[in-house]
Amino acid sequence: EPDMGPTVLLPGSHRRTASPESMVTLVNLRGQKFSIVKAGSVLLTHFDIWHAATGNKSDRVRYMIKFPFSRTGENAEPSWDHRSSNIASVRQRLDGEHPSLLSRNEYETDHTLRVRTWNNIAGSAVMQLKSGEHLGGPWPESGGATTASRRRRDMPQLG
C-alpha cells in the first residue's frame, strides 16, 4: 500500500562511485522508484543500491525483513533459456543511456559495469568490448545551444 511507507530505490545507483553515506541527506532524487508491493512479496536488489524507507502514513504496522545473501560460486553457464543469437539485442540494451546525457568517463564506467554484470550472470565473457569501441566515433555532443568551440570547428578555414 502506498501509504504504508514503501522503500524507495534509485535504479542503477549501485554502479555509481558516490558512497551511500554521501546520499543520506538527499531526497526526491530523479529516477527514484517506490517499491509498492503486496504483503508477502519479495524484493531482490543489489546490496549497494541506494534505498530509503518512506514514512508510514497509515494506521497499520509495516513489517519488513532484510536478508543479505551472496552466491557461493561463479556461474559456469547461464541458468535461463539463453540464446546466443540474441546477443545483438543484449549488447544494445547494455549500452544504456545515450552517451550525450552523461560525461564520457561516467558513460564508460557505467557501460563497463553493465557488461561485467552481464558476463557474470551469463557465466562467461560473452561480451568483450574495448573502451569506446561501441561508440563508433567522437563523443556525441548534447543538443541545445551551439557552443563557441563548435562554431569555431564548423567555420571554414581561412587562408
N, C-alpha and C positions, 0 to 999 in steps of 0.2 A: 504494500500500500504506500502511495507517495507521501502520505502524512506521517508515516512511522519512522522517518529518518533513514532513508536508503543511503547506502555507501555511494559516494561519488568517486569516479575514476577518471584519469586522464589517459586515454588510449595512446600508446606509443611512448609514454614518458619513461618507461624502463630502459629505453635506448638513449636517453639524454645524459649529458655529463653532469648536470647540476644534482647535488645531493638532495634527498628527500627532506633533510633538515632545513635546507635553504628555502623550501617551498611551504614551510609550516604556517606562515602568516598570510599566504596568498589565498584568495577566494575567487570564485567565479572565473575560472580560467577558460579561455576559448577552447572549445572542443571537448570539454568535460562531459561525461555521461553519468546519468544516475542509474544505478542497478536496482530497478524496481522489479522485484520478482515475487512469485507466490511463496507462501510459507512452506518450508521444507525443501526449497530449491537449493542447488549447489552452484556456487560461482567460483570458477578456477581462474586465477590470474597469476601473472609473473610476480615473484616476490618483491621486486623493486618498483612495481608500477605505483605511481603517486595515487593515493587514495585518502579519503577522509570520511568520517561519519557526518551526517547532517542531523539537524535537530528533530527529535520525535515530537510532533505536534499533536499526536493522538492521545487518547486516554488509556491506550494499551501498552503493555511492556513489549519491547522488541528484544528478541534473543538472537545472539549470533555466536558462532563458534569459528575461531580462526585456527586452521590446522596447516602448518607449513609441511611440505614434503619435497623430496627430490628423488631423481632416478638413482638406481644403484649401478647402472652401467650405461654405456653409449648404445644407441640404436645401430644395428648391423644392416638393417634394411627398413623401408617404410612399413608401417603397421596398418596401412589402409590400402584400398584398391588404387595403386599408383600406376599411372600410365606415362611412360617417358615421352609419348607423343604430345603430351600437354605442356611440355617444358617451355615452349614459346609463350604461352599464356601465363605460366607461373612467373617467368622472367619479367614480363610486362607488369604484373602485379607487384613484384618485389621492388620495382623502380620507385613506387610510391608517389610522393608529392612531385609536382612539376618542379624541375630544378630551379627555375627563376623565382620560386617562392621562398627559397632557403639560400643561405650562403653556401658557397661551393664546399667548404670544409664540413658544414653541418650536413649537407646532402650526401657527401661521400661517406661520412661516418654512419649516417642512417642507412644508406644503401648497403654498406659493408656488413652492418649488423643484421640487416634483413636476410642477406644471402647466407651469412653464417648460421642464422637460426634455421633457415630452410635446410641447409646441408645437415645440420644437427638432427632435425626430426626425420629427414629422409634417410639417414644412416650412411651417407657417403658424400663426397664432394661433387655433387651433381652439377652445381653451378660454380664455375671458376671464371671470374671476371677480373681483369686488370683494372687498376684505378682509372676511372674516367672513360673506360672503353665503351660503356653503354651510352655515353653522352653524345658521341659521334660528332665532335667538333668543339668550338669555343663555348665558353659558359654563356648560356642564354641570358639576354637582358630582360628585365621585367618591363611590363608595359607602362604607359603613362608618359609623363613629360620627357622630352628629348633632353639628354644631358649635354653639357658643354663638350665632354670628351667624345660623345657620339657625333655631335655636329662636326667637330674637327675631323673625325675619321671619315665622315661621309662627304666632306668638301673635296672637290677636285684639287689635285696637286697643282700648284702654280709654279711656272718657270722651271 
